[in-house]
Every structure is written in structure tokens, then in C-alpha cells.
Amino acid sequence: MPASNALRAPPGHAEKAPAEKRPAEKIKPRLFHARMVVTRVEEWCVEAETAAEAEALLTSGAGHRCTPGESIQVEFDRLLDE
């Protein structure tokens, strides 16, 4: 048998490429959801006769949001991986 044939793999056996030459397997990205705690400053409006009445109404949850405001703090609560 010639020397060049002695180094070849037997028929039917595929040679494996070295790790550095094999293309890396791509992991398909997933969409993850999380529960976040968001603190936001908003401007609310309420109709009242006095400032004290307006404050009491707003404190009790009456009124409505006039502007969406801006987030001032965002905190990770937990990952929703179901």
C-alpha cells in the first residue's frame, strides 16, 4: 500500500474538521418577558373648589391623568419564562 493511502480514512468514514475550522452553531434568539417595577411622575387633574379639596380628592385616587409623565426608575422584578 502506498504511503499516501495509509493516512486516509477508510471508505464510508467522514473526517471531522478541527474545532477551529467548524462553523459555530448559531443559537436562535428567543423573546423573553419580564415583570418590571416602574416609578413614574405624572401630572393628574381634578376639579375642585379649593386646593385642599383637590389634594384630598387626588389622595383618594380621584381625578385623571393629564400627561403620561416620564419614568424616573425602572427595576427588574422577575423573568417570566413559562
Secondary structure, DSSP 8 states (H G I E B T S, - for coil): --HHHHTS--TT------TTTS----------EEEEEEEEEEEEE---SSHHHHHHHHHTT-SEEEEEEEEEEEEEEEEE--
